[in-house]
Amino acid sequence: MTSSPTPPPTLLVIAKEPRPGRVKTRLTPPFTPGQAAALAEAALTDTLEAVAAVAAARRVLVLDGRPGPWLPPGFEVVPQCAGGLDERLAAAFAQVTGPALLLGMDTPQVTPALLTVGFGDCEAYLGLAEDGGFWALGLAAPDPALLRGVPMSTDRTGAVQHERLLRAGLRVRMLPPLRDVDTAADARAVAEAAPGSRFAAAYNRLATGPERPGPVATGDGRSERAAAGARPVRGEAR
């Protein structure tokens, strides 16, 4: 069912400044801290580029650190609050009124089409990550309480967040699952999924060497995975 026309949401990106030793530490080894930071910067740049291409009421980068030359125009930058990830996500939603869609910096394969959502026939969107977390969360009426207390960085995080939304009586539409970049194997798989991305180019520059995972084939465009967009699931918006 096609969603009714609704005002564009605020798009929130929660991210860390890509500094060596502070980001993508699970990529080391085989990558060095500097190389892991370069991959993180490429992933963040791809993500912000996708967000910039989507109609939005506002585009907000919720940042741990300071912005750099990778930040495109058109973004507001606000600092992350202290606390666990659930508190930081909740605080990000607390800064906006009206519909909002939040994502992180770990899915550089994301496309503008995946981020183009309307809330005409649902109150929430959820994009699950392959590792059990979630890569995107959209709320028609942001309520920080929907995130506080959800256990983060576990293989049940996405399921618990999903159940939290359903228990609140929200109609939920599911976005296609994506793979987060956490490990070197993840980095290779995501580079393969988005061969035309900055992330894939950075990965291929860095992936050759002893005990490195090796480069992937390159291409001129991003993967067309998940072109069908959001889909309803059991017990949710149809």
SVG drawing of the C-alpha trace seen along z (x, -y; Angstrom):
<svg xmlns="http://www.w3.org/2000/svg" viewBox="-3 -24 55 37">
<polyline fill="none" stroke="black" stroke-width="0.4" points="0.0,0.0 1.4,-3.4 1.7,-5.9 -0.4,-9.0 1.6,-12.2 3.0,-13.6 5.5,-16.4 9.1,-15.3 10.7,-14.1 13.8,-15.5 16.7,-13.3 19.1,-12.6 22.5,-11.0 24.2,-10.0 28.0,-9.7 31.5,-9.9 34.2,-12.2 36.4,-9.8 39.6,-10.1 42.1,-7.2 41.6,-5.2 38.1,-6.4 36.1,-4.8 35.9,-1.4 38.2,0.2 37.0,3.7 38.7,3.2 42.1,3.3 43.6,5.6 44.0,6.2 43.7,2.4 45.7,-0.2 43.8,-2.8 44.5,-5.4 43.1,-3.1 40.1,-2.3 39.4,-6.0 39.8,-6.5 37.2,-3.8 34.9,-5.4 35.3,-8.8 34.4,-7.3 31.3,-5.6 30.2,-8.8 30.7,-10.8 28.6,-8.3 25.9,-8.4 25.7,-12.2 25.7,-12.3 22.7,-10.0 20.9,-12.1 21.6,-15.3 19.9,-13.9 16.6,-13.3 13.8,-15.9 13.9,-16.7 12.4,-19.2 15.9,-19.4 19.1,-17.5 20.8,-17.1 24.2,-15.5 24.3,-14.4 28.0,-14.3 30.5,-13.0 33.4,-15.2 34.0,-18.1 32.9,-18.4 35.5,-18.2 35.8,-18.8 33.7,-15.7 30.6,-17.6 28.5,-18.8 26.5,-22.0 22.9,-21.9 23.4,-20.1 22.9,-21.4 25.4,-19.9 24.5,-19.3 26.6,-17.5 25.7,-14.1 24.7,-13.9 26.5,-11.8 25.3,-8.3 24.7,-5.0 23.7,-4.6 20.0,-4.3 20.2,-7.7 22.0,-9.3 19.5,-8.1 16.7,-9.2 18.2,-12.6 18.6,-12.9 14.9,-12.4 14.1,-14.8 15.7,-17.7 13.1,-17.5 9.4,-18.0 7.4,-16.2 8.3,-13.1 12.0,-12.0 14.2,-9.3 17.5,-8.5 20.4,-6.4 24.0,-5.9 27.3,-6.0 27.9,-2.3 25.8,-1.6 27.5,-3.5 25.6,-1.3 22.4,-3.2 20.7,-5.0 18.4,-8.1 15.5,-5.7 15.8,-3.8 15.6,-7.1 12.6,-8.4 9.8,-7.6 6.3,-8.8 4.2,-8.3 0.7,-8.3 -0.1,-4.7 2.3,-4.1 3.8,-5.7 7.2,-4.1 9.9,-2.7 12.5,-0.2 15.5,1.0 17.1,4.1 20.9,4.8 22.1,8.2 24.0,8.5 20.7,8.1 20.8,4.4 19.0,1.7 20.4,-0.7 17.4,-3.1 14.5,-4.2 11.7,-6.5 9.0,-8.0 6.0,-10.1 5.9,-11.6 9.3,-11.3 9.1,-9.9 12.5,-9.4 10.9,-6.9 10.6,-4.5 14.4,-4.1 15.4,-4.5 16.3,-1.1 16.6,0.8 19.7,2.9 22.1,1.7 24.9,3.5 23.5,7.0 22.1,9.6 18.6,8.8 18.7,5.0 16.6,4.8 14.0,7.3 13.7,5.5 13.3,2.1 10.7,3.6 8.7,5.1 8.9,1.7 7.3,0.0 4.6,2.6 3.8,2.5 3.3,-1.3 0.6,-0.5 2.5,-1.9 2.0,-0.6 5.5,0.3 6.9,0.5 10.1,2.4 12.9,1.1 15.2,3.6 17.9,5.2 21.4,3.9 24.8,5.0 26.7,2.8 30.4,2.2 32.0,3.5 34.6,6.1 37.0,6.5 34.6,9.1 31.7,6.6 33.8,4.0 34.5,6.3 30.9,7.3 29.6,3.7 32.3,2.6 31.0,5.3 27.4,4.2 28.2,0.5 31.0,0.7 30.7,-2.9 30.8,-4.4 33.6,-6.3 33.7,-3.5 34.5,-0.9 37.2,-3.1 38.8,-3.6 38.5,0.1 40.2,1.1 43.1,-1.4 43.7,0.2 42.7,3.8 45.9,5.1 48.7,6.3 49.6,9.0 46.6,10.5 44.4,7.9 41.1,9.1 41.9,8.1 40.1,5.6 36.7,6.1 35.4,5.5 34.6,1.8 31.7,0.4 30.0,-2.9 26.9,-2.7 25.6,-1.5 24.0,1.8 20.3,1.9 19.6,4.1 16.4,3.3 15.0,1.3 11.5,2.3 11.8,0.1 9.8,0.6 7.6,3.6 5.0,4.4 5.5,7.3 3.3,9.5 1.0,7.5 2.0,4.1 1.0,1.5 -0.3,2.9"/>
</svg>
